[in-house]
């Protein structure tokens, strides 16, 4: 850039020489040197903090809750890939399903003075103190995937994730449609719910019950948390299904637990999708494959690929811009009623 400035100043000097032929050579030389110094000093100005972030990449601290399922691993990959593609320096922490680890991670992000903090809260409550620390440090916080409860809404900038209440409604609506012409006076349902206290589990349970409200034939005969884990889905459902032999349907809060449940059903000689209607949430590849085989009757999508949107929102927050308070990702419902299940795109997780 110094060469460009010198050439430009030299050109101006030549023009000045032509127009000021009557002036002494010394005056012209001084003016050329002064002009060059002016352009060099202008070109060497320090960049503003905003332009520095644009060129060098913002720093994002991201706390993930764990790696309990293919869905979660895909969500993590989406964030990592989007950060790399956008030149964002990502400080990533795996909380291993413990809130205390997340709080520790967020405090480390504050100490590092990151530009933005994003995190997947394992439960809804208990975040006010650490988020207040982030606010006092001037670091905006983005909540993703799971929502939180707080006494001060200003402690975080916004939420990006799924509409868990609608996911639960979709599950209930499918069962209403499925049993509409069955003639059954009672439809016994087992609910395998997610992590206790998580917004996702609470929302899906709420939406499910809202959809079934007024349909008195539907009875939830057992509801228990499998913590979104395949191993727990297997353990719980092996005992629960042996106990409740008159089960008509199972509503599973995620695919990982559903896959564990299928393992239990196989051992109990129960035909999933036929002897018992199966509704699951996530729509990962294994669930779509089971849907095509008739082992699952309905798979409700929970889109894990939020990375690009998180990067866009983080960039806006880092530059002092406002963002929408709530953003829900697009999701679909796949069921045995679909005309061509072969057309469902590969899930990638």
C-alpha positions in Angstrom: 0.0 0.0 0.0 3.0 2.3 0.6 4.1 1.8 -3.1 0.6 2.9 -4.3 0.7 6.0 -2.1 4.1 6.9 -3.4 3.2 6.4 -7.0 0.0 8.5 -6.5 2.0 11.3 -4.8 4.6 11.2 -7.5 1.9 11.6 -10.2 0.6 14.6 -8.3 4.1 16.0 -8.1 4.5 15.7 -11.9 1.3 17.6 -12.4 2.3 20.3 -10.0 5.7 20.5 -11.8 3.9 21.1 -15.1 1.6 23.7 -13.7 4.2 25.5 -11.6 7.1 25.7 -14.0 8.0 29.2 -12.7 8.5 27.9 -9.2 11.8 26.8 -7.8 12.7 23.1 -7.9 13.0 23.1 -4.1 9.4 24.2 -3.5 8.1 21.5 -5.9 10.2 18.8 -4.2 8.9 19.9 -0.7 5.3 19.7 -1.9 5.8 16.3 -3.4 7.3 15.0 -0.2 4.5 16.5 1.9 1.9 15.0 -0.4 3.4 11.6 -0.2 3.6 11.8 3.6 -0.2 12.7 3.7 -1.2 9.7 1.6 1.0 7.3 3.5 -0.5 8.5 6.8 -4.0 8.1 5.5 -3.4 4.6 4.2 -1.9 3.5 7.5 -4.8 4.4 9.8 -5.7 1.8 12.3 -8.9 -0.1 11.5 -12.0 0.3 13.7 -13.1 -2.5 15.9 -16.0 -3.3 13.6 -13.8 -3.6 10.5 -11.2 -5.6 12.4 -13.9 -8.2 13.3 -15.1 -8.3 9.6 -11.6 -9.0 8.4 -10.2 -11.2 11.2 -13.4 -13.0 12.2 -15.4 -12.6 15.4 -14.9 -14.9 18.4 -17.8 -17.1 19.4 -18.0 -19.1 22.6 -20.3 -22.1 22.1 -21.4 -24.5 24.9 -23.0 -27.7 23.6 -24.8 -30.0 26.1 -23.2 -33.2 24.9 -23.0 -35.9 22.2 -25.9 -38.1 23.2 -27.4 -38.8 19.8 -26.8 -38.6 16.0 -29.1 -35.5 16.1 -26.8 -33.7 18.6 -23.7 -34.6 16.7 -25.2 -33.2 13.5 -26.1 -30.0 15.4 -22.5 -29.7 16.6 -21.1 -30.3 13.1 -23.5 -27.7 11.7 -22.1 -25.1 14.1 -18.4 -26.1 13.6 -18.8 -26.1 9.8 -20.6 -22.8 9.7 -18.0 -21.2 11.9 -15.2 -22.4 9.6 -17.0 -21.3 6.4 -17.6 -17.8 7.9 -14.1 -17.2 9.3 -15.4 -17.3 12.9 -13.1 -18.3 15.7 -15.1 -20.9 17.6 -14.4 -21.7 21.3 -16.3 -25.0 21.7 -17.1 -26.7 25.1 -19.0 -30.0 25.6 -20.9 -29.9 28.9 -21.4 -33.7 29.0 -25.0 -33.3 30.1 -24.1 -31.2 33.2 -25.4 -27.7 33.8 -22.4 -26.9 36.1 -20.1 -27.6 33.2 -22.0 -25.2 31.0 -21.9 -22.4 33.6 -18.2 -23.0 34.0 -17.8 -22.8 30.2 -19.8 -19.6 29.9 -17.6 -18.0 32.6 -14.5 -19.0 30.8 -15.9 -17.4 27.6 -16.4 -14.2 29.6 -12.9 -14.3 30.9 -11.6 -14.8 27.4 -13.6 -11.8 26.3 -15.3 -13.4 23.3 -17.5 -11.3 21.1 -20.7 -13.4 21.5 -21.7 -16.4 23.6 -24.2 -19.1 22.3 -25.3 -22.1 24.3 -27.7 -25.0 24.3 -29.2 -25.0 27.8 -29.6 -28.5 29.2 -32.5 -27.3 31.5 -34.6 -24.1 31.6 -33.8 -22.7 35.0 -30.7 -21.6 36.8 -29.0 -19.2 34.3 -29.6 -15.7 35.7 -26.4 -15.3 37.6 -24.0 -16.3 34.9 -26.0 -14.4 32.2 -25.9 -11.4 34.4 -22.1 -11.7 34.5 -22.0 -11.8 30.7 -24.2 -8.7 30.4 -22.0 -6.8 32.8 -19.0 -7.8 30.6 -20.9 -6.4 27.6 -21.1 -9.8 25.8 -24.4 -10.6 24.1 -25.8 -14.1 24.6 -27.7 -16.2 22.1 -29.8 -19.2 23.3 -30.2 -22.1 20.8 -32.1 -25.4 20.5 -33.6 -25.3 24.1 -35.2 -22.3 25.7 -34.6 -20.8 29.2 -36.7 -19.2 31.9 -35.2 -16.0 33.4 -36.4 -13.1 35.7 -34.8 -10.6 33.3 -35.4 -11.1 29.5 -32.6 -8.6 28.7 -30.0 -11.2 29.9 -30.0 -12.8 26.5 -30.5 -11.4 23.0 -32.7 -14.0 21.4 -33.5 -17.7 20.7 -32.9 -19.8 17.6 -34.3 -23.4 17.5 -37.2 -25.7 17.0 -40.9 -25.2 18.0 -41.1 -28.0 20.5 -44.8 -27.3 21.4 -45.8 -27.6 17.7 -43.8 -30.8 17.5 -45.8 -32.2 20.3 -49.0 -31.0 18.6 -48.1 -32.7 15.4 -47.6 -36.0 17.3 -51.0 -35.8 18.8 -52.6 -34.8 15.6 -51.2 -37.8 13.8 -52.6 -40.2 16.5 -56.0 -38.6 16.2 -55.9 -39.2 12.4 -54.5 -42.7 12.8 -57.2 -44.0 15.2 -60.1 -41.9 13.7 -61.6 -45.0 12.1 -60.3 -47.7 14.4 -63.5 -47.8 16.5 -61.5 -48.1 19.7 -63.1 -46.5 22.7 -59.8 -46.2 24.5 -56.3 -45.6 23.0 -53.6 -46.3 25.6 -50.5 -44.3 25.1 -47.0 -44.6 26.6 -44.9 -41.4 26.5 -41.1 -41.7 26.6 -40.1 -38.1 27.4 -36.8 -36.2 27.3 -34.6 -34.8 29.9 -36.6 -33.6 32.9 -36.7 -29.8 33.2 -35.6 -29.2 29.5 -37.7 -26.8 27.5 -37.8 -29.4 24.7 -39.3 -32.1 26.9 -41.7 -29.7 28.5 -42.8 -28.2 25.2 -43.4 -31.5 23.4 -45.4 -32.9 26.4 -47.5 -29.7 26.5 -48.2 -29.7 22.7 -49.0 -33.4 22.7 -51.6 -32.9 25.5 -53.0 -29.8 23.8 -53.7 -31.7 20.6 -55.4 -34.6 22.4 -57.5 -32.3 24.6 -61.1 -33.0 24.0 -60.4 -36.5 22.6 -61.3 -38.5 25.7 -60.6 -41.8 24.1 -56.8 -41.1 24.3 -55.2 -42.0 27.6 -51.6 -41.5 28.6 -51.2 -44.6 30.8 -47.4 -44.1 31.5 -45.0 -41.2 31.1 -41.3 -41.4 32.0 -38.0 -39.7 31.1 -35.4 -41.5 29.1 -33.1 -38.5 29.1 -33.0 -38.5 25.3 -30.6 -41.5 25.3 -30.9 -44.7 23.4 -29.7 -46.9 26.3 -32.3 -45.5 28.6 -35.0 -45.8 26.0 -34.1 -49.5 25.8 -34.0 -50.0 29.6 -37.2 -48.2 30.3 -39.3 -49.5 27.5 -38.3 -53.2 28.1 -39.8 -53.0 31.5 -42.7 -50.7 30.7 -44.0 -52.6 27.7 -43.8 -55.9 29.6 -46.0 -54.2 32.3 -48.5 -52.5 30.0 -49.5 -55.2 27.5 -52.5 -53.3 26.3 -50.5 -50.4 24.8 -51.8 -49.0 21.5 -49.3 -46.3 20.8 -45.9 -44.8 22.0 -45.0 -41.2 21.7 -41.2 -40.9 21.9 -39.6 -37.5 22.4 -36.6 -38.3 20.2 -35.3 -40.9 17.8 -32.4 -42.1 20.0 -34.9 -43.3 22.6 -37.1 -44.7 19.9 -34.3 -46.8 18.5 -33.6 -48.2 22.0 -37.3 -48.9 22.2 -37.2 -50.9 19.0 -34.5 -53.0 20.4 -36.7 -53.7 23.4 -39.7 -54.5 21.2 -37.7 -57.0 19.2 -36.7 -58.8 22.3 -40.3 -58.8 23.5 -41.5 -60.1 20.2 -43.6 -57.0 19.6 -43.9 -55.7 16.0 -43.3 -52.0 16.1 -45.5 -50.0 13.8 -48.0 -52.8 13.6 -48.7 -54.1 17.1 -48.0 -50.7 18.5 -48.2 -47.3 16.7 -44.9 -45.4 17.0 -44.6 -41.6 16.8 -41.1 -40.1 17.2 -39.4 -36.7 16.9 -36.1 -35.8 15.2 -36.5 -37.6 11.8 -32.9 -38.6 11.6 -31.9 -41.1 8.9 -32.4 -44.1 11.1 -36.0 -43.0 11.9 -36.8 -42.4 8.2 -35.4 -45.9 7.4 -37.6 -47.4 10.1 -40.6 -45.4 8.7 -39.9 -46.9 5.2 -39.8 -50.4 6.8 -43.1 -49.8 8.5 -41.6 -49.9 12.0 -42.3 -46.3 12.7 -45.7 -44.7 11.7 -44.7 -41.0 12.0 -41.4 -39.1 12.3 -41.6 -35.4 13.1 -38.6 -33.4 12.0 -36.5 -31.5 14.5 -34.0 -29.6 12.3 -30.4 -29.7 13.8 -28.7 -27.6 11.0 -28.8 -24.2 12.8 -25.1 -23.4 12.4 -25.4 -20.9 9.5 -28.2 -19.0 11.2 -26.3 -18.9 14.5 -23.3 -17.4 12.7 -25.5 -14.7 11.0 -27.1 -13.8 14.3 -23.7 -13.7 16.1 -22.3 -11.4 13.5 -25.2 -9.0 14.0 -24.9 -9.0 17.7 -21.1 -8.5 17.5 -21.8 -5.3 15.5 -24.4 -4.0 17.9 -27.4 -4.9 15.7 -30.7 -6.2 17.1 -32.0 -9.6 16.2 -35.5 -11.2 16.4 -36.4 -12.4 19.8 -37.4 -15.9 18.6 -36.6 -17.7 15.4 -38.0 -21.2 14.7 -36.3 -23.3 12.1 -38.3 -25.0 9.3 -39.5 -28.5 10.1 -41.6 -31.2 8.3 -43.8 -34.2 9.3 -43.1 -37.5 7.6 -45.6 -40.3 8.0 -46.8 -43.6 6.6 -49.4 -41.6 4.7 -46.9 -40.0 2.5 -47.3 -41.1 -1.1 -43.6 -41.8 -1.8 -41.4 -42.2 1.2 -38.5 -42.8 -1.2 -38.5 -39.1 -2.1 -37.5 -38.0 1.4 -34.0 -36.4 1.1 -31.1 -38.0 2.9 -31.0 -36.6 6.4 -27.2 -36.5 6.9 -27.5 -37.6 10.5 
